[in-house]
Amino acid sequence: MKIALGNDHAGYPLKDFVRSVLEDLGHEVIDRGAPDESPVDFPDVTRATCELVLAGEAERAILVCGTGVGAVMAANKIPGIRCALGHDVYSAHQCVEHDDANVIAMGAWLIGRATAKEVLITFLDAKFDDDEDTKRRVAKLRELELMAARRLANGI
């Protein structure tokens, strides 16, 4: 699977570990993250990373920042992106199975390497539960995205 990887300066200390886990699992990594700990703006990194998913150049994306929260907020402003905070294994599969998440964010300040590895494995192995309830709920998420996009386009 092709995976887009993005990180800001706060996520940089975990970046190489995440990349190595992804590559060890046989995934191709497309790096859109900061190359070092020099300050960058996480919304810019998030956009550049998530654009690969929207363009079909990556199947999923991993975002790493200090807490993961800023990346989640930025990613979920992008129509077509459904990003979850991934600090535990249950959420890592549940977000894909029930919410069709295509991006997960982690906080380098909050998650240890062992848990990060388990979260990555679980997120990437998870499959969308294609039943009527989950499809209906994800369609409603899409309606919210489109409503927000229309409001923005109309200057509201």
LUMGUVO-260285 format. One record per residue (C-alpha): x, y, z; residue in one letter; chain; residue number from 0. Coordinates in Angstrom, 2 decimals. Example, Ala and Ser with C-alpha at 12.3 -4.5 7.8 and 13.67 -1.06 7.14 Angstrom:
# residues 2
12.30, -4.50, 7.80, A, A, 0;
13.67, -1.06, 7.14, S, A, 1;
***
This chain:
# residues 156
0.00, 0.00, 0.00, M, A, 0;
1.19, 3.55, -0.67, K, A, 1;
1.16, 5.62, 2.50, I, A, 2;
1.60, 9.39, 2.72, A, A, 3;
3.58, 10.43, 5.78, L, A, 4;
3.53, 13.94, 7.16, G, A, 5;
5.02, 15.47, 10.26, N, A, 6;
5.72, 18.86, 11.69, D, A, 7;
8.77, 19.78, 13.77, H, A, 8;
7.21, 18.36, 16.96, A, A, 9;
6.51, 15.07, 15.20, G, A, 10;
9.96, 14.80, 13.70, Y, A, 11;
11.45, 12.71, 16.56, P, A, 12;
8.93, 9.91, 15.84, L, A, 13;
9.00, 10.22, 12.04, K, A, 14;
11.89, 7.86, 11.27, D, A, 15;
10.43, 5.20, 13.54, F, A, 16;
7.02, 5.47, 11.84, V, A, 17;
8.66, 5.30, 8.42, R, A, 18;
10.66, 2.21, 9.39, S, A, 19;
7.54, 0.44, 10.70, V, A, 20;
5.67, 1.21, 7.50, L, A, 21;
8.53, 0.04, 5.30, E, A, 22;
9.07, -3.09, 7.39, D, A, 23;
5.40, -3.90, 6.81, L, A, 24;
6.02, -3.65, 3.07, G, A, 25;
4.37, -0.29, 2.43, H, A, 26;
5.71, 2.39, 0.12, E, A, 27;
6.10, 5.70, 1.97, V, A, 28;
5.65, 9.08, 0.32, I, A, 29;
7.19, 11.65, 2.65, D, A, 30;
5.60, 15.10, 2.85, R, A, 31;
6.89, 15.93, 6.30, G, A, 32;
9.41, 18.27, 7.85, A, A, 33;
13.00, 17.09, 7.35, P, A, 34;
14.13, 18.26, 10.79, D, A, 35;
12.98, 20.05, 13.95, E, A, 36;
12.92, 23.52, 12.38, S, A, 37;
9.49, 25.05, 12.98, P, A, 38;
6.86, 24.52, 10.27, V, A, 39;
3.11, 25.06, 10.24, D, A, 40;
1.21, 21.79, 10.69, F, A, 41;
-1.76, 22.88, 8.51, P, A, 42;
0.62, 23.17, 5.54, D, A, 43;
2.11, 19.72, 6.15, V, A, 44;
-1.35, 18.24, 6.71, T, A, 45;
-2.64, 19.66, 3.43, R, A, 46;
0.39, 18.45, 1.44, A, A, 47;
0.08, 14.97, 2.95, T, A, 48;
-3.69, 14.62, 2.59, C, A, 49;
-3.63, 15.87, -1.01, E, A, 50;
-1.87, 12.61, -1.92, L, A, 51;
-4.83, 10.64, -0.59, V, A, 52;
-7.35, 12.83, -2.41, L, A, 53;
-5.39, 12.51, -5.66, A, A, 54;
-5.26, 8.71, -5.33, G, A, 55;
-1.48, 8.74, -5.08, E, A, 56;
-1.67, 7.24, -1.57, A, A, 57;
-4.32, 4.97, -0.08, E, A, 58;
-3.98, 6.30, 3.46, R, A, 59;
-1.97, 8.87, 5.37, A, A, 60;
-0.20, 9.07, 8.70, I, A, 61;
0.28, 12.45, 10.39, L, A, 62;
2.65, 12.98, 13.31, V, A, 63;
2.76, 16.19, 15.33, C, A, 64;
3.19, 17.00, 19.02, G, A, 65;
-0.22, 15.82, 20.24, T, A, 66;
-1.91, 14.76, 17.02, G, A, 67;
-4.79, 17.11, 17.79, V, A, 68;
-3.77, 19.95, 15.48, G, A, 69;
-3.26, 17.52, 12.61, A, A, 70;
-6.71, 16.00, 13.19, V, A, 71;
-8.30, 19.44, 13.22, M, A, 72;
-6.54, 20.51, 10.02, A, A, 73;
-7.15, 17.23, 8.20, A, A, 74;
-10.85, 17.15, 8.96, N, A, 75;
-11.28, 20.56, 7.35, K, A, 76;
-10.35, 18.97, 4.01, I, A, 77;
-13.37, 17.52, 2.17, P, A, 78;
-12.82, 13.82, 1.49, G, A, 79;
-10.46, 13.34, 4.42, I, A, 80;
-11.62, 11.54, 7.54, R, A, 81;
-8.89, 11.68, 10.15, C, A, 82;
-8.86, 10.06, 13.57, A, A, 83;
-6.60, 10.51, 16.56, L, A, 84;
-4.62, 7.28, 16.94, G, A, 85;
-3.22, 6.77, 20.40, H, A, 86;
-4.82, 3.40, 21.06, D, A, 87;
-5.30, 0.20, 19.10, V, A, 88;
-9.09, 0.04, 19.44, Y, A, 89;
-9.59, 3.50, 17.91, S, A, 90;
-7.10, 2.66, 15.17, A, A, 91;
-9.29, -0.09, 13.74, H, A, 92;
-12.66, 1.30, 14.79, Q, A, 93;
-12.09, 4.56, 12.88, C, A, 94;
-11.63, 2.63, 9.64, V, A, 95;
-14.27, -0.03, 10.23, E, A, 96;
-17.06, 2.35, 11.28, H, A, 97;
-16.02, 5.79, 10.03, D, A, 98;
-14.06, 4.94, 6.88, D, A, 99;
-11.06, 6.94, 8.12, A, A, 100;
-8.33, 7.37, 5.55, N, A, 101;
-5.90, 9.29, 7.78, V, A, 102;
-4.69, 8.81, 11.33, I, A, 103;
-2.75, 11.28, 13.46, A, A, 104;
-0.41, 10.58, 16.36, M, A, 105;
1.21, 12.76, 18.94, G, A, 106;
4.94, 12.20, 19.24, A, A, 107;
4.85, 13.72, 22.73, W, A, 108;
2.15, 11.30, 23.88, L, A, 109;
2.62, 7.91, 22.27, I, A, 110;
5.43, 5.46, 22.82, G, A, 111;
7.04, 3.48, 20.04, R, A, 112;
5.49, 0.14, 20.98, A, A, 113;
1.98, 1.59, 20.97, T, A, 114;
2.68, 3.60, 17.81, A, A, 115;
3.69, 0.41, 16.02, K, A, 116;
0.54, -1.43, 17.12, E, A, 117;
-1.62, 1.54, 16.10, V, A, 118;
-0.02, 1.65, 12.64, L, A, 119;
-0.41, -2.09, 12.06, I, A, 120;
-4.03, -2.04, 13.22, T, A, 121;
-4.99, 1.08, 11.23, F, A, 122;
-3.47, -0.23, 8.02, L, A, 123;
-4.96, -3.72, 8.40, D, A, 124;
-8.47, -2.45, 9.15, A, A, 125;
-11.20, -2.63, 6.50, K, A, 126;
-14.37, -0.58, 6.23, F, A, 127;
-17.43, -2.44, 7.54, D, A, 128;
-19.57, -2.06, 4.47, D, A, 129;
-22.97, -2.60, 6.10, D, A, 130;
-25.97, -0.31, 5.72, E, A, 131;
-25.55, 1.42, 9.10, D, A, 132;
-21.92, 2.37, 8.55, T, A, 133;
-22.51, 3.41, 4.94, K, A, 134;
-25.40, 5.64, 6.06, R, A, 135;
-23.30, 7.26, 8.78, R, A, 136;
-20.33, 7.89, 6.50, V, A, 137;
-22.70, 9.39, 3.92, A, A, 138;
-23.88, 11.78, 6.62, K, A, 139;
-20.27, 12.73, 7.33, L, A, 140;
-19.89, 13.47, 3.63, R, A, 141;
-23.05, 15.63, 3.74, E, A, 142;
-21.49, 17.66, 6.55, L, A, 143;
-18.31, 18.12, 4.48, E, A, 144;
-20.29, 19.29, 1.48, L, A, 145;
-22.41, 21.64, 3.59, M, A, 146;
-19.28, 23.24, 5.00, A, A, 147;
-17.72, 23.52, 1.54, A, A, 148;
-20.87, 25.19, 0.15, R, A, 149;
-20.97, 27.65, 3.05, R, A, 150;
-17.34, 28.51, 2.48, L, A, 151;
-17.88, 28.96, -1.25, A, A, 152;
-20.81, 31.27, -0.54, N, A, 153;
-18.83, 33.31, 1.97, G, A, 154;
-20.97, 32.27, 4.93, I, A, 155;
***
